[in-house]
Amino acid sequence: MNSTHQANDQKFRAIVVTEDENGSFSCSIHTKKISELPAHDVLIKVLFSGLNYKDALSASGHKGITRRFPHTPGIDAAGIVVESADQKFQAGDEVIVTGYDLGMNTSGGFAEYIKVPVGWVVKKPDGLSLEESMIIGTSGFTAASAIFEILQHGIRPEDGKILITGASGAVGSMAVAMLAKMGYKVIASTGKAEAGVILKQIGASEITGREAIDDKSGKGLLPSRWIAALDTVGGNTLATALLSTAERGLVANCGMLASDKLEVPVFPFIIRGVRLVGIASADTPMSRRLEIWKLIADKLKSEHLHSLAQTISLDEVPEALIRMKASENIGKILVKVRSEK
């Protein structure tokens, strides 16, 4: 048997979501072969992954996320290249894969191996370990994408405060730590009172309840309270953030935890010149993706990064996904897929 056949027959552990005849879904550890992975360019030995809300939706059978089952979720993965059909990567390279179709309809990072197109793979930047890259993961990359927009807009720390909604979540807490690292004063809005201490520790200047960012007065504008905002909540929270943003400010939205609807007067846009920017990080072009990962490694990596994460094993993923869907987690859940390289 040649080495290629041996590699294809190699077995590995993976989380697999299955659907039974009644349309119910279950999630557990299975043994798979490398030959069962998609026929893509780069075979990667996965060391770390991380939990995201999309993974919880996939694991519960959400057909808008994953169309075909059985399936391995995990929209984030970091590890070491084993084989590459493209000379851009060599065996032994440390790499990151986030976004695109990984873990949605392509077998994902909750497995000891993945095989993906070369165009999805980022060589790990200097200044980050593979473990740190997965504490950051899609949630941190999304936060950094919003911060990139804030920087491109020319907003400096001395220009005013920045609001983060849903601040106890993975995206929100990462944004708090990253902005504080760059010297910005951050208002962290959360509905979880117990998260206030942690948010202060990672750099929030102020903590406010979610009810304070839920104006129902019907006014066309509100007093200016911040120069920029990163909203993960949507709905009236996003509307309130826009109405309270100062002149020439920017609001970035990346979520809809409360609602996918937005009703807001045009006054913030035509009187104050506020910009609303959508953050769609999954399909970020590679040139921009590399730029954002470099920004993370060079300027946004917080000294509090490790305190943002709780580490679990691959075996603990099914239960953790249930908790995530119920919004019971605070911060980032890092998955240590294997203990050795």
Helices and strands as residue ranges (DSSP letters): H 3-9, E 11-19, E 25-33, G 34-36, E 42-50, H 53-59, E 76-84, E 94-98, E 113-116, G 118-120, E 122-123, H 130-152, G 157-159, E 162-164, H 170-181, E 186-190, G 193-195, H 196-201, E 206-209, G 210-213, E 226-231, H 235-243, E 245-253, H 267-270, E 275-278, H 286-295, I 296-300, G 305-308, E 309-313, G 314-316, H 317-325, E 332-336
